[in-house]
Amino acid sequence: MKGLGITSVGIAAATWFAASAVAQLDPIVIKGSKFFYKTNGTEFFIRGVAYQQDFSGNGSTTTTTGGTGYTDPLANATNCARDIPLLQGLQTNTIRVYAVDPTRDHSECMQMLTNAGIYVISDLSEPAVSINRETPEWNKEIYKRYASVIDAFSNYTNTIGFFAGNEVSNAPNNTAASAFVKAAVRDMKAYIVSNNYRAMGIGYASDDDDTRVELADYFNCDTTAESIDFWGYNIYSWCGQSSYSGSSYEARTHEFSSYNVPAFFAEYGCNKVEPRPFDEVAALFGSNMTSVWSGGIVYMYFQEANNYGLVTIGSDNKATTLHDYENLSTAMAKVTPSGVNSASYTPSNSPQACPTTSTWQAATNLPPTPNDAICQCMVQNLTCVAKSSLSADSITTQFNYICDPAQGNNCGGILANGTTGVYGAFSGCNDTERLSYAFNQYYVNQIATNTQNTSPCDFAGTAQKVTPKLASSCKAVVSQAGSAGTGSITSTPTGGSSTGSGSTSGTSHTSKAAAIIISVPAFDFGILKLAAYVTSAILVGAGMVLL
């Protein structure tokens, strides 16, 4: 373990404070498969570091700060002031953060990063609100979370963009989850355009597994409105003193040579050999790779149990650099990637074809855009609804019962199947709304066919009868969905929008309960896909692309 020397501290601090007069950074834009500075057209290569303490992705919760289940690294100005000079000592120009709290103030940290010439790429999810690979869904709650992160960082010119997912699909048996992530990509691109925000990219970060080629193709195929703006690759194949060919870097570079959006290492830095020598830095920023890759992000700044840290934080909240830090600093100081200028660059690559291998499960037909107004219309038309005070466990129990085929066809309107590409008209509503729909379907069927059931709207005290109050603007929605909830809704209620905001019958829970619906076997009602009603979608193609 080493401390940062006085000389390097002085240089980093001097550089930082000398830049303090900078009000904002030149935005990074995309043209073809490359990043460029918007103003002068110089190609931008990511010299990145992952920057998030006490966090594990893919639904895991860790240290709780303020009840969120994660520590927002950009909401603590004291820590940012401590760490930014050290990041500059690594010639860092980009950090990746995995979970931010959109309700917190990030202005101080973002301004410090701006002054230091550092850009940000943020994941949109957080531990409790994300697309789960085992039980995926794209609903109002997740939409609202993702949109709120974009809202929080849209005004900062040093925001490059966002990841809509990180290693969500990581094996052939869960690739169907990618359909839900791709729907998130589509809707967040449309959200940026519809709010007239500055162009910011929406991407995906994949791990290095057997599905990487199919994943890369899937997120890049079809229309620009539905495909990613950039591709992140989490790769740890170069360990110790490996080589361009021995590490598989050469093979991966060949694979992505025809990709038509920027690709970069969203995580790298194998730690099987310690301290890490970071020999791969010379290759990544060398002539063999810079024509294909736009740099990479080293995992990671903070030393934790997984032993990937560059810096350790003591009980006194002071940072001390490790051997890995010194090695990375030396490696970064030796590289000067050579790029092209935007004005002289003509993109020639085309979108990939969608995967057709037998092991690929995700359909090209994507889940509908969650729409709060449509969900409210549905609830207004119900006679039997779930009580608003139900716990997630109670909702799970009732879903297990009501969606059992033995109880009838009650859940066709709320199911979502990423493999077949068929989705119920109300599959994007929250858990309580969807349970209310299923309760009402059961209730209507029982009233019509089973007069001996004297309490068809009880469900162990979890449901209650109400008087339907359908607004005139909702009649078309209910009619188009049909009695089974499997129709295609092409109209939007007056005042409606594609949003996860607002409240309806009950509260919105995390995906724990709703997951039961999706995983129930033997459901195949021939559900028609809900047409995604995103009025700005035709404009999305120009969203992050510099023409």
N, C-alpha and C positions, 0 to 999 in steps of 0.2 A: 504494500500500500504506500502510495506517495502523496505528498501534498503538492498543490500547484505552485511552481516556483515563483519567486517575486517578479522575475523578469517577464514571464509569460502572463502573469496577472496584470502587470503594468501595461503591456502591449494590448491585451484584450480590452482592459478598461479604457485605455486611451482611445482605442478605435471606436469603442461603443459611445463614449461621451462626445467624441468628435463628430459622430453622426447624429447627435441628438437634435440637431436643427432640422432633420428630415421630417417633414410632415406626414408623408405617405410614400409607400413603395410603388414603383411602376408595376401595374398588374401583369401577371403571367397569363398568356393566351395560348391557344392551341391552333396549330395549322398542320393538317395531316397527322403524322406520327411523332411530332416534336412539340416541345414547349418553347415559347419565345417571350422575351421582354416586349411588352406592347409598343413602347415608344421607339426604341432603336432597332428592334428586330433581331437582336442577338439571341442565339439559341441558349436556352436555360437548362442546365444540368443540375439535378437534385443532389446536393451534398447534405444528406439528412440524418437526423437522429430521432429515434422514438423517445417521446418525452411524456411519461405518465407513471406516477407512483401508485403502488398498492392497487393494481388492477389486473384482472385476467378476463379475456374476452370470451365469446361464445356462451353467454348466459351465466357465467360464474360470478358470484358476488365476493367482494373482499372487504377491506377496511371501509367502514361507513363514515362518511363525512356529511353532516346535515341530513341524514336519513336517505341519501341517494344511493348508497351502496358503492360509491367510488369517490376518489378525490379528484376534483377538477383542477388540472395543473395550470390553467390559465386564469384562475380566479384569486390567486394569492400573489400579490405584487411583491411581497418580501422575498418569496422563493424565486420568482422570476428574476428579480434584481440580483439574487445570489447566483443563479445558474446561467444567465445569458452570457456573461463574460467567458464562462467556461465553454459554452457552446461555440462562441466565436473563436476560442483557442483551437477548435477542431475545424475551423473554416466552414461551419454549418450555415447553410442558407435556407434550410427547411426543417421543420419539426413535424412529426406525426403525433397527434393526440388521439386517444382511443375512446374517450367519453368525456363530454363537457356538459355542464349544467346550464341550459339556456336561460335560466332565471337569474343567474349570477352576473355580476359586472366584470367584463373581461377587458375593459378599455385600457387599464394601466399596463397589463401584461402585453396586450397587442401593440400598444404604442412603443413599449420597450423593445419588442421584437422588430417592429418597423424601424426604429432607430438603429438597430443592430443589423438591418438588412436580411432579416429572417422571415420566411414565409411559413404558412401553416396549411397542413392537410389534416382534416378531422374526420373521424368516423362519425356517423350519424346516430348510431345506436348507443345504448347504455345497458348495463347488465340485466335490468328487469324489463326492458322494453327493446326487443330485437326480434329478428326473424330466426326462429329456432330450427336447426336442421332436421330434428326428429319430428317435430310437429309444426311445420311452417304455416304461417298465415300472414296476410297483408290486410290489416284492419285499421279502423279509425285511430286507435291509440298509438300504433306504431307510426302511422302517417303524421299524426300531430307532433309526436316526438321529433321525427326527422325534419319536418318543416320548421319547427321551432329552433333547431340548431342552425338551419340555413338563415332564418331571420336574425339570429343573434350575431352571425359572423358576416352577413352580406355587406355591411358598410365598411369593412376593413379591406383595403386594397392588397394586403399581404395574405389574404385567404385565396389559395389556389383552387381548392375544391374539397370534395367530401367522398368518403367511401360509404356506399349503401350497404355493404356487407364485407365481412372479413372471415374467410375460411368457413362459410356457412355450409357449403357442400364440400365434403372431404373424402368421400368414398362413393363407389358406384351406386350403392343402395340408398343414398340420400340426395342424389342429384336433382330430384323433383323439387327440392326446396329452392333451387335456383330460379324457378319460374316466379316465385314470390319476390325474390330479390330483384329480378329484372323488372317486375312491376313497380318496385320501389324506385329503381333507376328512372323508368319512364315518367313516373308521377313527380319525382323531385326535379327532373329536368323541366317538366311543364310548369312546376311551381315557381321555379326561378324566372322563367319567361313571363308567366302571368302576373308576377309581382314587379316586373320591370327592374329586376335586380341586375347588377353588373354580371357579365358572363363568368360563371364559375362551373367547374367540371364536376360530374358525378361519375365515380368509378367503382371498381370492385377489387378486393385483394384476395388472391388465391394462395393456398399452400402448394407445396411441391409434391403432388401425389400423382397417381395413375390417371386421374381425370383432368389433369391440367390443360391438355390440348382441347378436349371437348368443352371445358369450362370457358377457356379463352375464346373459342369459336362461338359458343352460345351467347356470350355477353356482347359479342361484336357483330352478330348476324342480324338480318332483317333491317327494319327502318332505323334511320338515325334517331328518331324520336324515342325508340325503345332501347337503343344500344348505349353502351358506356362511352364516356368521353376519354377515359384513360384506364389502363390496366396495371394493377399492382401485383407483384409476385413475391411471396414470402419464401425465400430460398436460403437454405443453410448447407449446401452441398460442398462448398469450399472450406475445408477444415485444415488449419495449420498451413504448411508449405505445400499446397497442392499446385495445380496447374490449370491453364485455360481449358485444356481438353479433359484432364483427369477429374476435374470438379464438375463436369457436365455443363459448364458455362458455354462452351463452344456449341454443344448440341442445342441448348436452350436459345442461344442467339440465332442459330439457323431456324429454329421453329418459329421465332417471332419476327423474322426478317421481312415477312409480308404483312405484318399487322398494320392497320391503317390509323390507329390512334396511339398516343404515347404509351410506352410500356417502361416500367422501372421496377427496381427491387423495393417493395414496400417494407420488407424486413430482410436483413442479412447479417451474418456474423456468427458462424459456427463456433461453439466454445468447447469442442472436444479436445482441443489443444489449448492449454492455458499457460501464460497469458496469450490472448489472441494476437497473432502477428499482423493481421489484416493485410496479408499479401494480395488478397483479391481486389483491393482498392485500385491497384495499378492496372489490373485487367479491366475492371468495370469502367474506368475512365480512360482507357487506352483505345487505340485506333481500331482494334478488332470488335469493340462493343459499342462505341458511341454512335455509330450509324444506326443502331437498332434500339439501344437502351438509353433512357434519359436520366441515368444516375441511380441512386438508391438511398435507402434509409437504414442506418445501423441500428440494430436492436441491442441494447437500449441504454438510456442515460443512467437510470437509477440502479444501484446494486441491490438485488433482492435474493430470495431463496433460490431462484433458478440460475444465479451466478452469471448473468449476462451484463452486469452493470459496468459503466465507465467511471462512475462517481459513487461514492458512498456518503450518506448523510448521517452525521452523528447525532447524539442525543441533544446536543446544543444547536442543532439545525444548521451546522456548518458543513460545507461540502469539501470532501477530500478526494482527489483524483487517484485512480488505480492504474496499474501497469497497462491495462487495455486502453485507457485514455491516452497515455503517452505514445503507445504504438500507433493508435489511430491518428493522432495529431501528426506524427512523423509521416505516416503514409499519405495523408491528405495534403500535406505540404509539398509532396513530390509530384502531384498530378495536376495537369493543366489540360482538361478535355478540349478538343477542337471540334467546333460545330459549324453550322451554316447560318447564313443570314436569311431571315424570313423572305425578303424581297427576291432573293435568287433561288428560293426553294420551291419546287413544284411537286406536290405529293403525287405519287404514282400507285400506291397500294390501294386495294379495294377491301370492302368488308368481307369477312370470312363467311363460308357457307355454314348453315346450322348443322350441328352434329347429327348423324344418322346411325351411329353405332348401336348395337343391340343392348349395350350396357347403359346407354344414356336414357334417363327417365324423364327429364323436364320437357314439357310441351312448349311449342312456340306460341300457343294461345295463352295469354297471361291473365292473371286475376284482375278483376275490375278495380277501378279507382275508388277507394273508400269515400263515401259521400254522406255526410251527416244528415243532410236534408232528406235523402232517400230513406235512411234508417228511421228518422222521425216520422215520416209518412207511414212506414210500415207499422210502427208501434201505435200510431193513432188509429189504425184500422183494426186493432185487436180487441177482443173481449176478455181473454184470459191472459194475464201477464205475470211475469216473475216479480216478486217483491224486491224493492230497491235495496233492502238491507242485507241481502244474501252474501255470505262469505264465498271466497273462491272455492273452498272445499265443498260447500253446499252446492254451488253451481256445477262442479265436476260430477258430484253424485247424481244430480238431476239429468245432466247431459248423458251420463252412462245409461240411465233408465230410458229417457224419452227418445234417444236416437238408436236404441236397440231395435232392429228390424221386427222383433216380435211385437213391438208396440205400434207398428204401422209405419207408414211413410210420412214421418213428421219433420224430417230434417233436410229434405232435398233443397230447400231454399236457402240454407245456411252452410251447406258443405262446400268445400273447395278442394279440388283434386289437381295437383300440379302435373301429374303424369298424363291424365286423359285430357287435361286442358278444359275441363268443364267446371263451372263455378255457379253456385246459387246466387240469385239476385241480391241477397242480403248477407252474403258471406263476409263482407267487409265491415259489418256492424260490430258493436262491442258485445261482450259476453252476455250481459243482462238482456240486451235487445234480442240477440239470437235465441237465448233460452225462452224469452217471451214468445217469439215466433213459433218455436217448437211446441211450447205449452198450448198455444192457441190452435195449432194444427191438430193436436191430439184432442183438444176440447171439441172442436168442430166435428171431427170424425166420430167422437163418442156420442155427441148429441144426435147425430144423424143415424148411427147404427147400433147404439147400445143404450137403450132406455133404462136398463137396470143399474147403470152407473149413476148414482144420485149426486156424486161430488166429482165431476170430471175436471174441475179446476181447483184442485187442492194441492196435490203433490206434496203430501206430508207437511202442509202448512207453508210451502214456499211460493205459492201462487195466489192470485186474487182476481176476482172479476171486476171489470171496469166497463164504462160506457164508451163505445168507440166515438171519436170526434174527428172524423176525417176532413181535413181542409179541402176546399175545392181544388186547390193547386196540386193536391196529392192524388187525385183520382186517376190521372193518367199513369202515374208510377205504379199504383196498386193494380191497375188493369193490365199493364204491360208485364208485370211480374207474374201474373196469373195465380190461380188458386194454389198451385203447387210451389210457387216461388221460384220457378225455373225459367221464366221468360226473360227476354232481353229488354232491359230498360233503356230507352233512348231519349227520354225527356227528363228535364231537371225541374224540380219544384221551384216556384217563385221564391227568390231569395236564397236558393240553394247553391252550394259550392262543393267542390271536391276538397273536403277538409275533415280533419279528425276532431275539430273543436266542437264545442257545444255540449249540451247534456240532453238526455232523453230519459226514458224510463230506467231508473236505476243508475248504477255507476259502472265505470269501465275498469275491468280487472286486467291483470297481465294474462299472458297466453296459456297459463296453466290449465284453466278450465276449458277454454275453447279448443285446446289441443285434443281433447277427448273426441270431439266431433270428427275431426279429420282422420283420426286413427281408427275409428270404428270400421271393421271390415264389411265387405259385401254390399256396400252402398253403390248402386249404379242406377240412377234415375234418368239418365240421358239428359243431364242438365245442360241447358243452353247457356253459352257464355254471355255474361253481362257486358254490353258494349261500354268500353271505358269512355266516359264523357269528359274529355279534357279539351275545352274549346281552344286552348292555346297550343295544342300538340303540333299543329302544322308549322308552328314557328320554331319548335324546339331545335330543329336541325341546325339553326344558326346560333344556338345558345352559347356554346363554349368555343365554337370553331371560328377562327379568324379567316375570313375569305379573302 
